[in-house]
Amino acid sequence: MNVDDHHALQLIRGFARIEFALKTLPEFVKGKPGDTPETQWTAYYPIARQAIGEATSKEARDVLLGTHANDPPPKKMVITAIGEVDFEDCPLQGPIGDKLMDAARRVRNNLVHGGKEHAFQERYPGHDQRLVVAALEVIHIAAAADARVARLFF
């Protein structure tokens, strides 16, 4: 993704901190004894969804959901019939807070695992930067939604 280092690192740090906090609470951990624990994000959604839905700015909401006139809708990477990699629309589901959290997680995943294009290949100039800033806003709201998580996050 084409984003500045400061915001990229802040997003990675934010997700690392909230995952750490969630993994200290058994209700948000998935796995059996002896397994490597996985964060069970969807178990946290009911706690954070209202705060995220109400406190996320219109600008962040629009960029993450693709509802602004100049922002594309959420997409996912797919392999085409001829074996090339492309993107297709992938609408988010559920209550608004869940959609925003899912979108923020996609941004994090794209930052870490995908979106390695050069700045000259950016399909929507400035969009990656706006996505990361919006995802940062959502992750901070999500972390503040539960006092136990907030204590370890902030």
C-alpha positions in Angstrom: 0.0 0.0 0.0 1.1 3.5 -0.7 1.1 5.1 2.7 3.6 7.1 4.8 5.7 5.2 7.2 4.3 6.9 10.3 0.7 5.9 9.7 1.7 2.4 8.5 3.6 1.7 11.6 0.9 3.2 13.8 -1.7 0.9 12.2 0.5 -2.2 12.7 1.2 -1.1 16.3 -2.5 -0.5 17.0 -3.5 -3.9 15.8 -0.6 -5.6 17.6 -1.7 -3.9 20.9 -5.4 -4.7 20.5 -4.6 -8.3 19.6 -2.3 -8.5 22.7 -5.1 -7.1 24.9 -7.7 -9.4 23.4 -5.5 -12.5 23.9 -5.3 -11.8 27.6 -9.1 -12.3 27.9 -10.2 -16.0 27.4 -13.5 -15.0 25.7 -11.6 -13.5 22.8 -9.1 -16.4 22.2 -9.7 -19.2 19.8 -7.9 -22.5 20.0 -7.4 -25.7 22.0 -4.9 -26.3 24.8 -1.4 -26.5 23.2 -2.5 -24.6 20.1 -1.1 -21.2 19.1 -3.9 -18.8 20.3 -5.8 -16.9 17.6 -7.7 -13.7 18.2 -11.5 -14.3 18.0 -12.4 -10.9 16.6 -16.0 -11.6 16.0 -16.5 -12.3 19.8 -15.3 -8.7 20.4 -17.6 -7.2 17.8 -20.7 -7.1 20.1 -18.7 -5.1 22.6 -17.3 -2.6 20.1 -19.9 -2.3 17.4 -22.0 0.4 18.9 -19.0 2.6 19.8 -17.5 2.2 16.4 -20.8 2.8 14.6 -21.5 6.0 16.6 -18.0 7.5 17.0 -16.4 6.9 13.6 -16.2 10.1 11.6 -18.2 10.4 8.4 -14.9 10.7 6.5 -13.5 7.5 7.9 -16.8 5.7 7.4 -17.1 6.8 3.8 -13.5 5.8 2.8 -13.7 2.4 4.6 -17.2 1.5 3.1 -16.6 3.1 -0.3 -19.6 5.3 0.0 -17.9 8.6 -0.9 -18.2 9.6 -4.5 -14.4 9.3 -5.2 -13.8 6.1 -3.2 -14.1 2.6 -4.6 -16.2 0.0 -2.8 -14.4 -2.7 -0.7 -12.7 -5.3 -2.8 -11.0 -8.6 -2.4 -8.1 -10.2 -4.3 -9.1 -13.1 -6.6 -7.5 -15.3 -9.2 -9.2 -14.9 -12.5 -10.2 -17.6 -15.0 -6.9 -17.1 -16.8 -4.8 -17.3 -13.7 -4.2 -13.6 -13.2 -4.7 -11.8 -9.9 -7.4 -9.1 -9.9 -9.8 -7.4 -7.5 -13.6 -7.8 -7.3 -16.2 -6.0 -5.3 -16.7 -7.6 -1.9 -19.4 -5.9 0.1 -19.2 -6.0 3.9 -22.0 -7.5 5.9 -23.7 -6.9 9.3 -24.2 -3.9 11.5 -22.3 -0.7 10.7 -19.8 -1.2 13.5 -19.0 -4.7 12.3 -18.6 -3.5 8.7 -16.2 -0.8 9.8 -14.1 -3.2 12.0 -14.0 -5.7 9.1 -12.9 -3.0 6.7 -10.2 -1.8 9.2 -9.0 -5.4 9.5 -8.8 -5.7 5.7 -6.7 -2.5 5.5 -4.3 -4.0 8.1 -4.2 -7.3 6.1 -3.5 -5.5 2.9 -0.8 -3.4 4.5 1.0 -6.4 5.8 0.2 -9.1 3.2 -0.8 -7.4 0.0 -0.9 -4.1 -1.8 2.8 -4.1 -2.7 2.4 -2.0 -5.8 4.6 0.9 -6.7 3.1 4.4 -6.2 2.8 4.6 -10.0 0.5 1.7 -9.9 -1.9 3.1 -7.3 -5.4 2.8 -8.9 -6.9 5.5 -6.7 -4.4 8.2 -5.8 -4.3 9.0 -2.1 -6.8 6.3 -1.3 -4.4 3.9 0.5 -3.3 6.7 2.8 -7.0 7.6 3.6 -7.8 4.0 4.3 -4.9 3.6 6.8 -5.9 6.8 8.6 -9.5 5.7 8.8 -8.6 2.2 10.0 -6.5 3.8 12.7 -9.5 5.8 13.9 -11.6 2.6 14.0 -9.0 0.6 15.9 -8.7 3.3 18.6 -12.5 3.4 19.0 -12.6 -0.4 19.2 -9.9 -0.5 21.9 -11.6 2.1 24.0 -14.9 0.3 23.9 -13.9 -2.1 26.7 -12.1 -0.9 29.8 -10.0 -4.2 30.1 -8.8 -3.8 26.5 -8.3 -0.1 26.8 -6.1 -0.5 29.9 -3.6 -2.6 27.8 -4.0 -0.8 24.6 -3.5 2.9 25.6 
